[in-house]
């Protein structure tokens, strides 16, 4: 496992250097020996995952972005907020001057070592590793992917396993071509909207506030987890919606709610787990 802060930026820099210097044994970063051109991997999230195949990358920045509210997620801010430690800032133009004296060089090495230690301390304080392991077990995903923070992917894994257990085939994801067509249609609709000055579809109902001083009681309705609640209430799922045989267009919402759909069932499980965990947190010191 590799632990660090903002690992994606570090890996991107490392890849560009490996590519420029044409190092043949670049795959030793991972645990899988390969001889393909490193440039083909690219700088995307999937490229980074390929580059570090077989090693788990635990990024203190990504972990903090999921678990902590902060103005900034750089190492200085997080060290102060989470650990109560002041980190010394070092700028690129200062580094070259520190090579002129052995004492300064040792201080630079110590600073670099201290930064690595701060990353480790942050992930330990946030209890990241057990949390990521638990998420991977719940969704049935790959831990190294879980650590990269893709929430949509976690949901996808959870649903794929749920569909498989129900002996069902999960619906196809939209292809790149369909996404392109969808975007083109959206651009066209936005253009029509500008010409006519009218929206092609209406959004949710938003009531205009009545200005003035209210002397009577005010009733506030705050729905807990509104969308998940609606999905459970009306049993909305890929498996319960009624579709036309001749097209992909949806005909109506589920009429029969005797059989619970895959999506409402999985949401209910997660909501119940969340409730149990919150109850446990209240009893813990």
C-alpha positions in Angstrom: 0.0 0.0 0.0 1.1 3.5 -0.8 0.0 6.3 1.5 0.3 10.0 0.5 -1.4 13.3 0.1 -2.9 14.1 -3.4 -1.5 11.0 -4.9 -3.2 11.6 -8.3 -1.1 14.7 -8.8 2.1 12.9 -7.7 1.4 9.9 -10.0 0.6 12.3 -13.0 4.0 14.0 -12.4 5.7 10.6 -12.1 4.1 9.3 -15.3 5.1 12.4 -17.3 8.8 12.0 -16.1 8.8 8.2 -16.9 7.4 8.9 -20.3 9.8 11.7 -21.1 12.9 9.7 -19.9 11.5 6.5 -21.7 12.3 4.3 -18.7 11.8 0.6 -19.7 11.0 -0.8 -16.3 8.2 1.7 -15.4 5.8 -1.2 -14.5 7.8 -1.8 -11.2 5.6 0.9 -9.7 3.0 -1.8 -9.8 3.1 -5.5 -9.1 2.4 -6.5 -12.7 5.2 -6.7 -15.2 4.3 -5.0 -18.5 6.1 -3.7 -21.5 3.5 -1.5 -23.2 4.1 2.2 -23.9 3.4 4.1 -20.7 1.8 6.9 -22.7 -1.1 4.7 -23.6 -2.2 4.6 -20.0 -3.0 8.3 -19.9 -3.5 10.4 -16.8 -7.1 9.4 -16.1 -8.3 7.6 -12.9 -8.4 4.3 -14.8 -4.9 5.0 -16.1 -3.6 5.5 -12.6 -5.3 2.3 -11.5 -3.6 0.4 -14.3 -0.2 2.0 -13.5 -0.3 0.9 -9.8 -2.0 -2.5 -10.4 -1.7 -4.7 -7.4 -1.0 -1.9 -5.0 -3.6 0.0 -2.9 -3.2 3.8 -3.0 -4.5 5.5 0.2 -4.8 9.2 -0.4 -5.2 11.4 2.7 -6.7 14.2 0.6 -9.4 12.0 -1.0 -10.2 10.5 2.3 -10.5 13.9 4.0 -12.8 15.2 1.2 -15.2 12.4 1.9 -15.1 12.6 5.7 -14.2 16.2 6.8 -15.7 19.6 6.2 -12.8 22.0 5.5 -12.2 25.3 3.7 -9.2 23.7 2.0 -7.9 20.2 1.6 -4.2 20.9 1.3 -1.9 19.2 3.8 -1.2 22.4 5.8 -4.9 23.0 6.5 -5.7 19.4 7.3 -2.7 19.0 9.6 -3.9 22.0 11.6 -7.6 21.0 11.6 -7.3 17.2 12.2 -4.0 16.9 14.1 -3.5 20.3 15.6 0.0 20.5 14.0 1.5 23.4 12.2 3.1 22.4 9.0 6.0 24.3 7.5 5.2 25.6 4.0 8.0 25.0 1.4 7.9 26.6 -2.0 9.5 25.3 -5.2 11.8 28.3 -5.6 13.3 27.7 -2.1 14.3 24.1 -2.7 17.3 24.8 -5.0 18.9 27.2 -2.4 18.8 24.5 0.3 21.3 22.3 -1.7 24.2 24.7 -1.1 24.6 23.8 2.6 24.6 20.3 4.2 22.6 21.5 7.2 19.9 23.0 5.0 19.8 19.8 2.9 19.2 17.7 6.0 16.4 20.1 7.0 14.8 19.6 3.5 15.0 15.8 3.9 13.4 16.0 7.3 10.7 18.3 6.0 9.9 15.8 3.2 9.9 12.9 5.6 7.6 14.9 8.0 5.1 15.5 5.2 4.8 11.7 4.5 4.3 11.1 8.2 1.5 13.8 8.3 -0.4 11.9 5.6 -0.1 8.7 7.5 -1.2 10.4 10.7 -4.3 11.9 9.0 -5.5 8.5 7.6 -5.0 6.9 11.0 -6.9 9.6 12.8 -9.8 9.4 10.3 -9.7 5.6 10.6 -9.8 5.4 6.8 -8.5 1.9 6.1 -11.1 0.0 8.2 -13.8 2.3 6.7 -12.7 1.6 3.1 -12.5 -2.1 3.8 -16.1 -2.0 5.3 -17.4 -0.1 2.2 -15.8 -2.6 -0.1 -17.4 -5.5 1.8 -20.9 -3.8 1.7 -20.9 -3.0 -2.0 -18.8 -6.1 -3.1 -16.3 -3.9 -4.9 -12.5 -3.8 -5.2 -10.8 -2.1 -2.3 -8.2 -0.3 -4.5 -11.1 1.2 -6.5 -13.0 2.1 -3.3 -10.0 4.1 -2.1 -10.1 6.2 -5.3 -13.4 7.6 -4.1 -15.8 6.9 -7.0 -19.2 6.9 -5.3 -21.1 6.1 -8.5 -19.0 3.0 -9.0 -19.8 1.8 -5.4 -23.5 2.2 -6.1 -23.1 0.3 -9.3 -21.3 -2.6 -7.6 -24.0 -2.7 -4.9 -26.8 -2.9 -7.5 -25.0 -5.4 -9.7 -24.7 -7.9 -6.8 -28.3 -7.2 -5.7 -29.5 -8.0 -9.3 -27.4 -11.1 -9.4 -28.8 -12.4 -6.1 -32.4 -11.7 -7.4 -31.5 -13.8 -10.6 -32.0 -10.7 -12.7 -30.0 -9.0 -15.4 -29.0 -5.4 -14.6 -30.0 -2.8 -17.2 -27.3 -1.6 -19.7 -25.4 1.5 -19.0 -25.7 4.3 -21.6 -23.0 3.9 -24.3 -20.7 6.8 -25.3 -22.8 7.1 -28.5 -26.1 7.4 -26.6 -24.5 10.0 -24.3 -23.4 12.0 -27.3 -26.9 11.8 -28.8 -28.4 12.9 -25.5 -26.0 15.9 -25.2 -26.8 16.9 -28.8 -30.6 16.8 -28.0 -30.0 18.8 -24.9 -28.1 21.5 -26.8 -30.9 21.6 -29.4 -33.5 21.9 -26.7 -31.6 24.7 -25.0 -31.3 26.5 -28.4 -35.1 26.2 -28.9 -35.6 27.4 -25.4 -33.6 30.6 -26.1 -35.5 31.2 -29.3 -39.0 30.8 -27.8 -38.2 32.0 -24.3 -40.1 28.9 -23.0 -38.6 25.9 -21.2 -39.2 22.5 -22.9 -40.0 20.9 -19.6 -41.1 22.1 -16.2 -39.1 21.5 -13.0 -40.2 21.0 -9.4 -42.8 23.3 -7.9 -41.2 26.2 -6.0 -43.6 28.5 -4.2 -42.8 32.2 -4.1 -42.4 33.5 -0.5 -45.0 36.0 0.7 -43.1 39.0 2.1 -44.0 40.5 5.4 -43.9 39.9 9.2 -45.6 36.7 10.3 -47.3 36.9 13.7 -48.9 33.5 13.5 -47.3 30.0 13.8 -45.2 28.8 10.9 -45.4 25.1 9.9 -42.1 23.8 8.4 -42.1 20.4 6.6 -38.7 18.8 6.3 -38.7 15.4 4.6 -36.0 13.1 5.7 -34.1 11.6 2.6 -36.8 12.7 0.2 -35.8 10.8 -3.0 -35.0 7.5 -1.2 -38.3 7.8 0.7 -40.3 8.4 -2.6 -38.5 5.4 -4.2 -39.4 3.2 -1.3 -43.0 4.5 -1.0 -43.9 4.0 -4.6 -41.7 0.9 -5.2 -39.8 2.6 -8.0 -37.2 0.3 -9.6 -36.0 -0.9 -13.0 -37.8 -4.1 -12.2 -41.2 -2.7 -11.3 -41.7 0.1 -13.9 -44.1 -0.9 -16.7 -42.6 -0.5 -20.2 -44.0 -0.6 -23.7 -43.2 -3.8 -25.6 -42.4 -1.8 -28.8 -40.2 0.9 -27.3 -38.1 1.8 -24.3 -40.5 4.5 -23.2 -41.9 4.1 -19.7 -45.7 3.7 -19.6 -46.5 4.1 -15.9 -45.3 3.9 -12.3 -45.7 0.5 -10.5 -49.4 -0.4 -9.9 -48.7 -3.5 -7.9 -46.5 -3.0 -4.8 -46.7 -6.5 -3.4 -43.2 -7.4 -4.8 -40.5 -5.1 -3.6 -38.1 -3.9 -6.3 -34.3 -4.3 -6.1 -33.7 -0.5 -5.7 -36.2 0.1 -2.8 -34.9 -3.0 -1.0 -31.3 -2.0 -1.2 -32.1 1.6 -0.1 -34.2 0.3 2.8 -31.2 -1.9 3.9 -28.8 1.1 3.8 -31.3 3.4 5.6 -31.8 0.8 8.4 -28.0 0.3 8.7 -27.5 4.0 8.9 -30.2 4.3 11.7 -28.5 1.5 13.6 -25.1 3.1 13.4 -26.4 6.4 14.5 -28.0 4.7 17.5 -24.7 3.1 18.3 -22.8 6.4 18.0 -25.1 7.9 20.7 -24.1 5.2 23.2 -20.4 5.4 22.5 -18.1 7.7 24.5 
